[in-house]
Amino acid sequence: MSVWRGFLRESVSICDPGWHGAIDATFFDRETASRHYQHRSDRHIRTLKTTALVDTNLCAILDIHCSAHWPHDTQTGRRVALRNTEKIESLAGDKGYDDQSLRDALRLEGVRPLLRHRLFAAYDHAHNARLDSELYGQRWMAETPFSAIKRRFGPAVHPRAWYREFRELVLTATVTNLKQALKQ
């Protein structure tokens, strides 16, 4: 997997990313040959949850994480964000990434978390009011590469094994990054 992440890293270095990142997740369909194959291979999970860290300056995908078991966003977000703290100075995400331990871990690494708080008390409203609205508003840019990938390559991944599905998604993200670099 490190080889495929290396391809993604090299495509990002060509794009010359900025310092602000956004994180988001989407689902890709796992395409199967037939219903008979699904039952025979005991493969009942039909979608793959993909989390990506995106540079908001160029909409380049900095890192990607895939899972067939749909872990919560706070779990995958922590992994992806802490793996890339040297590439970003601030990170925006929606309420699905609201976790105080994630915020604390990002601050320890020198990354400014722009994650909205769930509203449990009055001080949560105050926390959300202090967020930089310009930077937090750029979190929608994390959805743009997913949309481009799904329009260009389709909403499904075709390999049967999970590591090949990861490989396909990383290569499509690399192609998307190179396309963005050529537009510059």
Secondary structure as UniProt FT lines:
FT   HELIX           2..15
FT   STRAND          20..30
FT   HELIX           35..40
FT   TURN            41..42
FT   STRAND          47..55
FT   TURN            56..59
FT   STRAND          60..67
FT   HELIX           73..83
FT   TURN            84..87
FT   STRAND          90..93
FT   HELIX           95..97
FT   HELIX           100..108
FT   TURN            109..110
FT   STRAND          112..115
FT   HELIX           122..129
FT   HELIX           133..136
FT   HELIX           137..142
FT   HELIX           143..153
FT   STRAND          156..157
FT   HELIX           162..183
//
